[in-house]
Amino acid sequence: MENKVVAHLREGRIVKGLTHDFDSRREVFHVLPAEGGGIPVRVRISEMKALFYVRDYIGNREYDPPPGFGVRADRGRRCVVTFYDGEVIFGSTPDYDADGRPSDSDALGFMLYPSDSDDNNVRIFVSSKAIKEIHFPES
């Protein structure tokens, strides 16, 4: 299955396109550029900040999401992710257990579902190497 994605790399580069071979346990996947074909770009999860599964590539730079947790139904534990670059995302993750441990020790990151239902991001794969902190607030 092809997924519309935007890969943000830790050094600042962005790769937009389609992927069909992403696996959270494999270090490498490919993105076919959104600009209309070309050669697939090889992306290493260890070099990535996050992989954003998007509704569209343009998004809305003017959109200011509400602070905190929105009314969107949770998919797992509520969490606040702080990246090394300072970005903070509120959402929920099914990939951590009640003790705050990853449920899949072989995965190179975890899936995060944004708490804002109007967000252009449907879901986000967060690379473990890119996060400064993950916090699990009480309901």
TALINSUL-V272709 format. One record per residue. N is the residue number from 1. D_LAST is the distance of its C-alpha to the last C-alpha in whole Angstrom. Layout:
BEGIN
n = (N	N)
d_last = (D_LAST	D_LAST)
END
This chain:
BEGIN
n = (1	2	3	4	5	6	7	8	9	10	11	12	13	14	15	16	17	18	19	20	21	22	23	24	25	26	27	28	29	30	31	32	33	34	35	36	37	38	39	40	41	42	43	44	45	46	47	48	49	50	51	52	53	54	55	56	57	58	59	60	61	62	63	64	65	66	67	68	69	70	71	72	73	74	75	76	77	78	79	80	81	82	83	84	85	86	87	88	89	90	91	92	93	94	95	96	97	98	99	100	101	102	103	104	105	106	107	108	109	110	111	112	113	114	115	116	117	118	119	120	121	122	123	124	125	126	127	128	129	130	131	132	133	134	135	136	137	138	139)
d_last = (35	35	32	32	30	30	30	30	32	31	34	34	35	34	35	35	36	35	35	35	35	32	31	28	30	33	34	36	35	37	37	40	40	39	42	44	45	46	45	42	40	39	36	35	31	32	33	30	27	25	27	25	26	27	28	31	33	33	30	29	30	29	26	23	20	17	15	12	10	12	12	14	13	11	13	12	9	8	10	12	16	19	22	25	27	24	22	18	17	13	12	11	14	15	17	15	15	13	15	15	18	19	20	24	25	28	26	27	23	21	19	17	16	16	13	16	18	21	21	25	23	22	21	21	23	22	25	24	27	26	22	22	19	15	12	9	6	4	0)
END
